[in-house]
Amino acid sequence: MDFTGELHGRLVLPHDPDWHTARMAWQLAVDQQPAAVVFAASAQDVSATVLAAVQMGLRVAPQGTGHNAAPLGPLDRTVLLRTDRLDEISVNPLTRIARVGAGVRWLELTDAASKYGLMALAGSAADVGVVGYTLGGGVSWFARSHGLAANQVVAADVVLADGTLVRADAHHHPDLFWALRGGGGIAGIVTALEFRLFPMTEVQAGLLAWPIEQAPTVLSAWRRWVDDVPDQVTSVGRMLRLPPLPDLPEPLRGRSLVAIEAVCDLPAPQTDTLLSPLRALAPELDTFGPTAVGDLHLLHMDPPYPVPAAGDGMLLSGLPSGALAAFLGMTGAGRDLPLLSVELRHLGGALRPGVVGGGAVDGLDAEFALFAAGITPDAASVVAVHAVLDELRMALSPWEAATGYRNFVERSREDFDPPQVAARLRAVKAAYDPGDLIHANHPVRVSRGNEGPVRGPAR
């Protein structure tokens, strides 16, 4: 690639000694083989990469951490644009607005915001990139009370397919701004995001765990429990088959468990009253107590470093007794599964479409989200995990919601949105990236027709 002296970051090509490290995704089971890798040091580097790719007839795939990299598919005619070095973080405690570069991870922002008594709608894993997570929607531990992370975005700096750097907000490129909030990075490369923060430092949070043999009793009780909890409570019912890793708490290592995780933005006495029906089932482990918002990334026990793994998910319109029975039949103690975790997240509350308002995806039209993942150290284990994921999806298909959630889908899929939203996203893509330069992990096909009033890039 020829940058004619314009690149301030690094270009790595297949013959370079650090090629294999440069092209590596966070999900180590994904073997990324791009035409080249660029480590951008600035938004100007992103523009230069786009222009160089256009000259060579290549596409550009922006990537911060490499979470959810599998749906990208083959990258042989694509430049992998690593945004790790776009690490700007600023927090304005007066306006409660954060600005982050595309390389910032959640732990870095939560630490910065907590110094001012503020919190963001962070995901459950500390090393997930803020920008990628937010563009896909963003379901946090405060999702039922505050909605999606995408709902809180107020502006984005975006490099367009012609190399132009623009600001997208409610008054500038409003259609692009709409698409970015939940529709993913389909029509521009985001170099920085600005979004609202909230005054909060501590919540009641923790985990209740039992031997996996008690899953029918525990998850049935949890299913009844969530019908009555206030929107300040977000919880997960989870089946765990944990390896004996030293990073895990000693009582959990090598165990098969059923667990309930929850975050409650309520006083301790009210939380204890709410938890009493679950505690009546005598959990073997109970970690509930006051928890700093900045420590919530520890609750879900996501690995803090890259791992070889494969996963997938779906949204469920409901979880009646038949659906729960199907879930237990697939994941219970009687099954020898290659899945580390299978979880059901309670949705509703402020996640219902239209409650908070926002962009392309302003909520999730479902009551529960399912996500399952397994460790995949070799090709055979990838096949085995995918086979079980397919079986699980088939078992729960009668209750699958009509729409999906991008961040929980790790295989190629396009039918995430209602028809009118999908049509508008296609129109935005056609206006801003008609040549399909930008290689997104969940693409939108370019529309060739007139599907709505979309204003193209201003020159």
BELZIBEL-V917877 format. One record per run of one state. SS is the DSSP state (H for helix, E for strand, L for the rest). FROM is the first residue (numbers start at 1). TO is the last residue. Records with the same first field share a line. If there is no record, write none. Layout:
# BELZIBEL-V917877
SS->FROM-TO ; FROM-TO
This chain:
# BELZIBEL-V917877
L->1-9 ; 13-18 ; 23-26 ; 28-35 ; 40-42 ; 57-58 ; 64-69 ; 73-77 ; 83-88 ; 93-96 ; 102-104 ; 115-117 ; 120-128 ; 136-142 ; 147-148 ; 160-164 ; 169-173 ; 184-188 ; 197-197 ; 200-201 ; 227-232 ; 242-255 ; 265-267 ; 280-284 ; 287-288 ; 299-306 ; 308-308 ; 317-320 ; 332-340 ; 347-348 ; 352-367 ; 376-378 ; 401-405 ; 409-418 ; 433-437 ; 439-459
E->10-12 ; 27-27 ; 36-39 ; 59-63 ; 78-82 ; 89-92 ; 97-101 ; 105-105 ; 118-119 ; 129-129 ; 153-159 ; 165-168 ; 189-196 ; 198-199 ; 202-211 ; 233-241 ; 256-264 ; 285-286 ; 289-292 ; 307-307 ; 309-316 ; 341-346 ; 368-375 ; 400-400 ; 438-438
H->19-22 ; 43-56 ; 70-72 ; 106-114 ; 130-135 ; 143-146 ; 149-152 ; 174-183 ; 212-226 ; 268-279 ; 293-298 ; 321-331 ; 349-351 ; 379-399 ; 406-408 ; 419-432
